[in-house]
Amino acid sequence: MLKAVTALSCACVMIEMASMQPVAAENVPPQLVGTWLAEDIGGGGVIDDLQSTLEIREDGTYGGMAGCNHFTGTFGLSGSKLTFGPAASTRKMCVPAVMNQEQKFLEALRSELSWAVEGSKLVLTKAGGEPGIKLASTTAGSEGVDVTIRVPGADAADRQSVRYDCGGKVVEAEYINAGPVSLVTFTIDGTFVVASNVIAASGAKYAGGQYIWWTKGEEATLFDATKGEEDQGIACKPAS
């Protein structure tokens, strides 16, 4: 079993490529530079609330989060052809569904790809027109939008912001209570999360996307559902 896990880990964290020359910084088209979020991999879609990202940098390097592991490397560029070089990566293990998407994402970056930016989308196509990866810019519409929710029977909304230190990361959490509705919002690793209160044996437990935010007293614990039931969570303490 250990050998199988080790083999899976290796398969998911390395992009094997033929030799290539990294692109010179001044030759990287500005429309290609940025952080892109995968919306489709190989025509098979992606898992909701699981972010596989690709960051293309103006210095000729690339990186991102494949799903469970971070990766980085250099890329080559010739006109509309884009070639990603071997990637260095972390070696964490997540639940099978997450590892499966990660492997598909990295495999899609293996061969030479044609690229095209269509509005706020980056489309990477394999040879012969086979679907590679379709990604969306994470900066498009970054100014955000306001969402108003009317809660029947609620007279007013109580909002309270608390600043936490979560394993060295600063997390600003806002608690919103209006009648029967109880929410918490926060941003972690660039992802904005809205979590709703759910039943818990003790404390206040909120679930949103892939995250569980569980408060007990003044402290909180942040869990990542993609890591499975063995996830011990990150302890979050009030920060000054």
LOVOTI-751004 format. One line per 10 residues: their letters; for each residue x, y, z negated of C-alpha. Coordinates in steps of 0.05 Angstrom, whole numbers, plus 32768, in hexadecimal, padded with zeros to 4 digits. Layout:
// residues N
A) X:Y:Z ~ ...
This chain:
// residues 240
MLKAVTALSC) 8000:8000:8000 ~ 8039:802F:7FEF ~ 8059:8022:8033 ~ 8017:8034:8055 ~ 8011:8075:802F ~ 8059:8087:803E ~ 804E:8079:8088 ~ 800F:80A4:8089 ~ 8034:80DD:8067 ~ 806B:80DC:809A
ACVMIEMASM) 803B:80D8:80D5 ~ 8016:8116:80BD ~ 804F:8145:80AF ~ 807D:8143:80EC ~ 8072:815D:8133 ~ 80A1:8136:8160 ~ 80B4:815E:819E ~ 80E7:815C:81D5 ~ 8120:818E:81D1 ~ 810C:81D5:81DE
QPVAAENVPP) 8126:821C:81D9 ~ 8101:824A:81A8 ~ 80E2:8287:81C9 ~ 8104:82CA:81C1 ~ 80DD:82F8:8193 ~ 80D4:832F:81C7 ~ 80B3:82FD:81F6 ~ 8079:82E9:81C8 ~ 8038:8308:81E3 ~ 8018:8332:81AC
QLVGTWLAED) 7FD3:8313:81B9 ~ 7FF1:82CF:81A6 ~ 800D:82E6:8163 ~ 7FE2:82DB:8126 ~ 7FC1:82A6:80FB ~ 7F8F:8279:811D ~ 7F5C:824A:80FE ~ 7F4B:8208:8121 ~ 7F02:8203:8137 ~ 7F0B:81C5:8162
IGGGGVIDDL) 7F40:8190:816A ~ 7F40:8165:81A8 ~ 7EF6:8173:81B5 ~ 7EE3:8151:8173 ~ 7ED5:818D:8147 ~ 7EF2:8197:8101 ~ 7EDC:818A:80BA ~ 7EB2:81C3:809D ~ 7ED7:81EB:8067 ~ 7F1A:81CA:8077
QSTLEIREDG) 7F4B:81FC:8094 ~ 7F80:81E6:80C6 ~ 7FA6:8225:80D9 ~ 7FDC:8238:810A ~ 8005:8277:8100 ~ 802C:828F:813D ~ 8060:82C3:812A ~ 8081:82F8:8154 ~ 80C7:82DE:8142 ~ 80BC:829D:8168
TYGGMAGCNH) 80A9:8272:812C ~ 8068:8251:811B ~ 8049:8232:80DD ~ 8008:8228:80B8 ~ 7FDE:81F7:8091 ~ 7FCC:81B6:80B5 ~ 7F97:81A4:8083 ~ 7FBE:8188:8048 ~ 8005:819D:8057 ~ 8029:81DD:806C
FTGTFGLSGS) 8057:81DA:80A8 ~ 8088:8208:80CD ~ 80B4:8207:810B ~ 80C7:822C:814B ~ 80A4:822D:818E ~ 80B6:8235:81D7 ~ 808E:825F:8208 ~ 808E:8262:8254 ~ 8055:8289:8272 ~ 8015:8266:825E
KLTFGPAAST) 803A:8229:8244 ~ 8046:8222:81F9 ~ 8072:81ED:81DA ~ 8077:81E2:818E ~ 80B9:81C8:8173 ~ 80C3:8196:813A ~ 80A2:81AE:80FA ~ 80BB:81AB:80B2 ~ 8081:819C:8083 ~ 806D:818E:803C
RKMCVPAVMN) 8059:8146:802D ~ 801A:8148:8002 ~ 7FE3:8114:8009 ~ 7F99:8126:800A ~ 7F59:80FE:8014 ~ 7F56:80D4:8054 ~ 7F27:8103:807A ~ 7F56:813E:806F ~ 7F94:8116:8082 ~ 7F70:80FE:80C2
QEQKFLEALR) 7F62:8146:80D8 ~ 7FA9:815A:80C7 ~ 7FC5:8123:80F2 ~ 7F99:8134:812D ~ 7FAC:817E:8126 ~ 7FF6:8170:8126 ~ 7FF0:813D:815E ~ 7FCD:8171:8188 ~ 800B:819D:8182 ~ 803A:8167:819B
SELSWAVEGS) 8036:8170:81E7 ~ 8041:81AD:8212 ~ 8002:81D8:820F ~ 7FE3:820E:823A ~ 7FCB:8249:8211 ~ 7F96:827E:821D ~ 7F79:82B3:81F0 ~ 7F2F:82BC:81FD ~ 7F15:82F5:81D3 ~ 7F22:82E0:818A
KLVLTKAGGE) 7F30:8297:819E ~ 7F72:8274:81AE ~ 7F68:8238:81DC ~ 7FA0:8205:81E1 ~ 7F97:81D3:8219 ~ 7FBE:8194:8227 ~ 7FD7:817F:826C ~ 7FA0:816D:829C ~ 7F6F:819A:8279 ~ 7F65:816B:823D
PGIKLASTTA) 7F4C:8190:81FF ~ 7F83:81A2:81CD ~ 7F6F:81D2:8196 ~ 7F3E:820C:8196 ~ 7F4D:8240:8160 ~ 7F2E:8281:8147 ~ 7F55:82BE:8131 ~ 7F52:82C7:80E6 ~ 7F5A:8313:80ED ~ 7F1E:831D:811C
GSEGVDVTIR) 7EE8:8340:80F4 ~ 7F16:8343:80B8 ~ 7EF4:8382:809F ~ 7EBC:8353:8088 ~ 7E71:835B:8084 ~ 7E40:8368:804B ~ 7E0D:8332:803A ~ 7DCF:8343:8012 ~ 7DA7:830D:7FEF ~ 7D64:831A:7FCE
VPGADAADRQ) 7D58:82EF:7F90 ~ 7D0E:82E8:7F7F ~ 7CFF:82F6:7F35 ~ 7D42:8317:7F26 ~ 7D40:835D:7F0A ~ 7D8A:836D:7F13 ~ 7DCD:834E:7F26 ~ 7E05:834B:7EF3 ~ 7E4B:834B:7F11 ~ 7E8C:8340:7EEC
SVRYDCGGKV) 7ED2:833B:7F08 ~ 7F09:8314:7EE6 ~ 7F52:8310:7EFC ~ 7F73:82CC:7EF3 ~ 7FB9:82AF:7EF8 ~ 7FB0:826B:7F1B ~ 7FF3:8248:7F1B ~ 8017:8288:7F2F ~ 7FE2:829F:7F60 ~ 7FB7:82DB:7F4E
VEAEYINAGP) 7F6D:82CD:7F59 ~ 7F38:8303:7F53 ~ 7EF6:82E1:7F41 ~ 7EB3:8306:7F41 ~ 7E79:82E7:7F1C ~ 7E34:82FA:7F35 ~ 7DF5:82E9:7F0D ~ 7DAF:82FA:7F24 ~ 7D75:82D4:7F05 ~ 7D7E:828A:7F15
VSLVTFTIDG) 7DB8:8297:7F44 ~ 7DFF:8293:7F2A ~ 7E3A:829B:7F59 ~ 7E85:82A6:7F58 ~ 7EAE:82C2:7F91 ~ 7EFA:82C0:7F99 ~ 7F31:82BB:7FCD ~ 7F64:8283:7FCB ~ 7F9C:827A:7FFF ~ 7F79:82AC:802D
TFVVASNVIA) 7F36:8288:8029 ~ 7EFA:82AE:800E ~ 7ECD:8280:7FE5 ~ 7E86:8289:7FCC ~ 7E76:8253:7F99 ~ 7E32:8245:7F78 ~ 7E26:822C:7F32 ~ 7E18:81E1:7F2C ~ 7E07:81B4:7EF1 ~ 7E42:81A6:7EC3
ASGAKYAGGQ) 7E49:8182:7E80 ~ 7E6D:81BE:7E63 ~ 7E81:8204:7E79 ~ 7E6B:8222:7EBB ~ 7E7A:81FB:7EFB ~ 7E77:821A:7F40 ~ 7E7D:81F7:7F83 ~ 7E8D:8219:7FC6 ~ 7EAC:81FC:8005 ~ 7EE6:81CE:7FF1
YIWWTKGEEA) 7EEE:81EE:7FAD ~ 7ED3:81E3:7F66 ~ 7EDB:821D:7F35 ~ 7ECE:8206:7EED ~ 7ED0:8238:7EB4 ~ 7ED5:8227:7E6A ~ 7EDA:8262:7E3B ~ 7F09:8296:7E59 ~ 7F30:8265:7E84 ~ 7F1F:8242:7EC5
TLFDATKGEE) 7F37:8206:7EEE ~ 7F39:8206:7F3A ~ 7F2F:81C3:7F5C ~ 7F39:81B2:7FA6 ~ 7F08:817C:7FBD ~ 7F34:816A:7FF8 ~ 7F67:814D:7FC7 ~ 7F35:811A:7FAD ~ 7F20:8106:7F67 ~ 7F68:8102:7F4F
DQGIACKPAS) 7F71:814E:7F55 ~ 7F83:816A:7F11 ~ 7F72:81B1:7F26 ~ 7F97:81F2:7F1B ~ 7F91:8213:7ED7 ~ 7F7C:825D:7EDD ~ 7F86:828C:7EA2 ~ 7F6F:82D5:7E9C ~ 7FA6:8303:7EB6 ~ 7FB2:834B:7EA1
